Each structure stands twice: as C-alpha cells, then as structure tokens.
C-alpha cells in the first residue's frame, strides 16, 4: 500500500470503493461495487457494463490448502440472456480478473493514486444461474498462483483446453453425456475407466 493510499484510507470517513477488471476476449469489463464512475490508470470504471451488467456478489478470498491456490467466486447480473451466454462461453476461461480497493479524494473527487490490488487471478469456471426472476453468471476465479500447480494433472478433458493445445482438432467438440470430469494424467484414471 502506498503512503498516499494509506493516508487516505486512515482519514476520517474515507470514500472507499471496490474496482473489478475482467479482460474477456474482445471486451474489457471495468466495474465498481456501486453506482458512479471513476478513472483509474486512464481507464473508466462504472457501476454497470453494457455486456456484463453489474457485480451482485463476491465471496471472500479464501486461503488454499495443500495443492489448492486461493479462489474467489464472483457473481455478475448481465442485462440479457444473450449477454449471459456471451460472458459464460468457454472462451472466457483463463480471462484475467483483478480486484482492487481504492479511495476517492474528498477534495477533488479523484481516485487516490495506486489502488491496492487485493486479488489477481483468472476465470476457471463460468456458470449460468437461471431462475424465475434471476439471471446471473457466476465465475470461479483462481489466483495467479494456480500456475504453480499446472502439471500434467492439470490438463482438462474439455474441447476448449484440447483446442488450446491442438488448434483445429475437433475430437472433443461433439462429445455429449459426459457426467464425470476426468483430468488427463491423474493416478485414478484407471479406476474411472473401469466403471
């Protein structure tokens, strides 16, 4: 934390805000935890994005144990069904997510320089949640430290991952009825295949 930010956050009644940046393919989402707009590093952050909508929930950062990196769960409320499908497609997997804590200067209304980055990670799993009066997209976001665990065991049995390694190879494109996730190269694959 910079001295300027520390001084601003220690002041009487600081104007604290959360900022969320998600670098989706072809669209950068820059959201605040409320209404309004601020400039951070030359980029405008607002309370609502035309595609991603708004942030409706953020489950806290948790410490990983054993072979797990810290993760968060972030929930967005997109403005339409089409937008929900767009921001939950398989192409968003691996998109960078940064969550920062900032403070506004009461005198100028500007952001105190260098907001504190609380979390820097990547989208692992996007999930759509539909309901009678609900349309949400939930992202499971893993820390950048997840890369330390990327061994052969991390290779996923999915079309997106397969094509990231073998572009244009469509062997997993039309697979249906897969009920179990089978990571390639794990020790228990023999037991799963024998079922």
C-alpha positions, 0 to 999 in steps of 0.5 A: 500500500502506498503512503498516499493510499494509506493516508487516505484510507486512515482519514476520517470517513474515507470514500472507499470503493471496490474496482473489478477488471475482467479482460474477456476476449474482445471486451474489457469489463471495468466495474465498481461495487456501486453506482458512479464512475471513476478513472483509474490508470486512464481507464473508466470504471462504472457501476454497470457494463453494457455486456456484463451488467453489474457485480451482485456478489463476491465471496471472500478470498479464501486461503488454499490448502495443500495443492489448492491456490486461493479462489474467489467466486464472483457473481455478475447480473448481465442485462440479457440472456444473450449477454449471459451466454456471451460472458459464460462461453468457454472462451472466457476461461483463463480471462484475467480478473483483478480486484482492487480497493481504492479511495476517492479524494474528498477534495477533488473527487479523484481516485487516490493514486495506486489502488491496492490490488487485493486479488489477481487471478483468472476465470476457471469456471463460468456458470449460468444461474437461471431462475424465475426472476434471476439471471446471473453468471457466476465465475470461479476465479483462481489466483495467479498462483494456480500456475504453480500447480499446472502439471500434467494433472492439470490438463482438462478433458474439455474441447476448449483446453484440447483446442488450446493445445491442438488448434483445429482438432475437433475430437472433443467438440461433439462429445455429449453425456459426459457426467464425470470430469476426468483430468488427463494424467491423474493416478485414478484414471484407471479406476474411472475407466473401469466403471 
